[in-house]
Amino acid sequence: MAIVKMKKFTLLAFESQKKKLLQNLQRLQTVQFTEFNIDDEQFKEYLKQDSAYVEISEVEEKQAEVKFAIDFLSKYEKKKGMLKELKEGKESLTYEDLEKRVQKINWKDEYILLKELEKKINNKSQRISKLSSDIDELSKWINLDMPMNSGKKLKNSVAYLGSVPQNLLENLRLDTEEVSDTVYLEVVSENGKDSNILVLCHKDNFKDVETILKRYSFTKVEYQYEETPREVIKQFDSKIQELKLELKEINDEIQNHENHIQEFKIVYEYYESELLKLKSCEKFGKSKNVVTINGYVPYEQSNAFENAIKEVVGNDYYLEIEDAEGDETPILLKNGKIAEAFEPITEMYSLPKYGEVDPTALFMPFYILFFGMMLSDAGYGLLLVIGTLVGLKLFNLDDGMKKSFKMFCVLGLSTTFWGIMYGSYFGDAIKIPAVWMKPDQDVMLLMIVAVALGLIQIYVGLGIKAYMLIRDKKPLDALWDVGIWYGVLTGLLVWGLGAFGTINNPTVVNVAKYVAIACMVLIVLTNGRQEKSIGGKLGQGFYSLYNITGYVGDLVSYTRLAALGLATGFISMAFNMMIGMFGNPVAKILAGTLIFVVGHLFNLFINALGAYVHTSRLQYLEYFGKFYEGGGSAFSPLKYSSKYVKIVKK
């Protein structure tokens, strides 16, 4: 249970040695760089912000080409099953092996070839799209039994193809007939609100006919095809099939290049690591010959850090290193094997500041206890334990996923424990007596236990706050802000239990009553001590006393421990009742098995999710609110990229 102690450093080295120095520090993977700021005006003309813009642009261009190849080949890659993918995981390589692999890969030629194949695919796909669009357009003229450009070959007549609104068609027909009895109008097809028509007239009348057509919103179309629409469509269909066949041949050719995708991923990882190194230079300061580097390194790694510098530059450097202080110091958590599995819960809320305590090990016992109490079924717990242990044994998981599996394995053990206490094994599917109580029969006892556990967590939270105040040499603040609240809460609790007859000793009850009242008065008198005026002190004191309602609300929140436990049990029993309703033995076996498996898996998933969310909520709101502020920034050292390949140390 600790926040790793940090060292803050300023390093000056020669610019000519920067590249090799960065390689060594990246290999160390425990050095975080910070922005170089020039505070002293007299040095600003000599020092400036370092820049690797040109090199970064070159590497980004290569990386973009590699990323294209990965994305392009991924479309044709044979998909692995989820279990197989988890089992195989990422390939593990040292950075030295990665560099050697990259040097042997001729990825540029492969990229050019893939780019050419993509160009062919795009060209043919665009042609197919264009032909399909043309077919859709020509389909409305498919009933026309004459070549589509035949109108231009007529000597004494003029032909128009186009569309006109259907509601204007009859009026158009009448008006054209009035011009001349030599005007011919034929409806070829109708679609939606328009009619597609052919208009044929003598050249002597075409101006009059044209005027009428404009009046009726006639939209003229022209085609250059020398065949009928049906023949043209047939030709286009044939061409589309030909193009699709060519596309299939290209896709088959790409399949032969699928085995190169892992090579591209290795090259991508190399360039991504190079980018991380180059972009870190933008945080440095530099003069003509010297580079200035500021940053942080864990205390335990400070010797290795200095050795990594000496390995490159010998004694040609200046290093100033001291204990880090202040909220800007980055946070690296270090916990035991069990507690580290719960670090993501802390990170999801907020990392602690450098001067705070790491809350992970402090909330872990409560988290384990509360989650198990909410899910509370021994069958479900065993499934969680077995599933996570199998996953940890068989799957090649990354560090984050390993933490999650370990956490749910521990939570599964807690769930199994509470299931045994409650006598719940897939609901009431297995009849084993409860060791302690049956939740559905002892609801009041369950509620009391839930609230009691909540009270214990609140007391612990206040105790941690007192410890932090005493550690910071504020013992009186610990007394006024924590000690008297213990008096209020404990006094009210005993007083209330006496009122309900749970405690029968009048002396104890009276003492508790007066202690609670006295502590309330002290809260009013002391909690506004930072204010200057008497009115401000009293006002702040009464406002602090009002927080009693907050503590009541906190205790009520813990009743969800009972509510979710009951919900899990009732839903599981409901599925079991459904199975029991089948009278036919065959139906009971077939349908009952399906309902049992699907129903209980659903119940496990939905209530495990609910337990995870509500247990986290209890920590964040009811527990952390007593002592924890957070707001720290994560330690982010210069490392290797591990998106596609896991880079490991020698």
C-alpha positions, 0 to 999 in steps of 0.5 A: 500500500504505497505511492512510489517515491519519486526523484525529480531531475535536471539533466544536461548532456551534449546534443550530439549524444541525445539520440543514443541517450534517449534509446537507453532511457527508453529501454529503461522504461522508468523515466518521465520527461516534463516540459522545459520552461525557461524562467530566467530572462537572461538565458532565453536568448541562448536556450530554446525549445527542442524540436524534431519536426522534420524527423517526426514528419518522416516517421509519421509518413512511414507509419501512415503507409504501414498503417494503411497496409495493416488496415487493408490486409485486415479486411482479408485476414481470416478471423480468429475465434475470441478464445483462440485470440485470447490464448495466443495473445500478442507476440512477445519480443525484446526491442533488440529482436524487434529491430532485427526483424524490422531490418529484414522486412522489405515492407516498402515494396509490399506497401507499393504492391498493396497500394496498386491493388487497392487502386485497381479495386477502387477503379473497378468498384467505381466502374461497377457503381457507375454501371449500376447507376446507369442501369437504374437510370435506363430501367425506366426506358426498358420498354422503348423498342428503338435505339436511344440516339435514333432521334438524332438520325431522323431527317424530317422529325424531332424526337424527345425523351424526358419526364413530365409530372403525371398530373400534367400529362393529359393537358400536355397531350391535348395541347400538343394535339392542338399544334398538329395532328403529326405530334406523337406522344407515348408514355414509356413508363411511370415512376412515382409522380412522373411519367417518362415519355417519348415525344415525336413531331415534324421539324416544322412544329418543333418550336411550338412543341418545345414551348409547350413542353417547357410550360409543362415542366418537361425534363429532357434527357439525351443518350448516345447509345445506338442500341435499345435500352434493353440491349444496353442494360444487358451489355452493362450487366455483362460488364458488371459480371466481368468486373466482379470476376476481375475483383475476385481475382484481385481479392484472391491475389491479396489473400496470398499477401495476408501472411505479411500482416504480422510483419507490418504490425512489427514495423508499425510497433517499431515506428510508433516507438520511434515516434514516442522517442522523437516527440519526447524531444519536444519537451527538452530545452537546447542550446547550440551544443547542449540539451536540457532534460527535466523529468521524474524517475522512481526513487528505486530506479535512480541508480539505474537511471544514472548508470544508463546515462553514464553508459552513453555519455561517460562523465560528460553530463551534469545531473541534478536530482532531488526528492520530488515534492508537490501535487504535480509529481506523477503517481505510480502505485505499488501494491501487493499481488492481491491489492494491485488487481484493484488498482483500476478501481482507484484509477477509474475514480482518480489517482491520489495526489503525491501527498495523499495515501493510496486508497487501494488496499484501504478499500479492497477488503470492503470491496471484496466483502460488499461485492460477494454480499451483493452477488451472494450465490455459491454457484455463481461464485464458483463459476467466477473463480473457475472461469478466471483461473482458467483464463489466467492459466490458458490465455496470454493476457496483457497486464490490464486484463490480468488484473481484471481476471485476478480481481474477479477471481477474488470477488468470486471467492467472496461470492462463494463465501456469502452463498454458503452463508446464505445457503444459495446454490444457483438459487434453491437448485441445490438444497444445502442449508444456510450456515448463517441465514436465508435472506428471503426469510431474515430480511430485517437481519440482512438489513441490519448487517448491511447497515452495520457493515456500512457504519464500520466502513464510515468509521474506518474512513474517518480513522484514515482521515484522522491518521492523515491529519496527525501525520501532517502534524495537525492533531487538534484538527484530527480531534475536532474534525474526526474525534467529535464526529465519532462521539456524535455517531456512536452516541446517537447509535447507542441512544437509538438502540436504547430507544428500541430496547436493544440496549437495556442499561439506562446508564449507558444510554444516558451517557451516550445521549449526553456524549452525542449532545456535547459533541454536537455542541463542540461541532458548532463551536469548532468547525467554523474555526477558520472563519474570522467573525463570530457569526461566520464561525457559528454559521459554519459550525451549524452547517457542519452539524447539518452533515449528520443528515449526510451520514444518515443518507450514507448509512441508508445507501448501504442497504443496497448490499441487502437489496441486490443480494435479495434480487440475485436470489429471487431472480435465480429462484424464478428461473428454477420455478419455471423449470419446475412447471414442466410436467413432461419429463422430456420437456423438463430435461430439454427446455429445463436445461436450456432455461437453467443454463441461459437463465442463470448465466444471464442472472450471473452477468446482470447481477455481477455487473450490478454488484460491480457498479454499486460496490464501486459507488459505495467506495467512491461516494460513501467511503472516499468522501471521508478522507480521499481527494484524488486528482493526481496525474499518472506516471507516464514514462518513455516506453515502447509501444505495445499495440500489436506486439508485447515488448519485454525487457531482456 
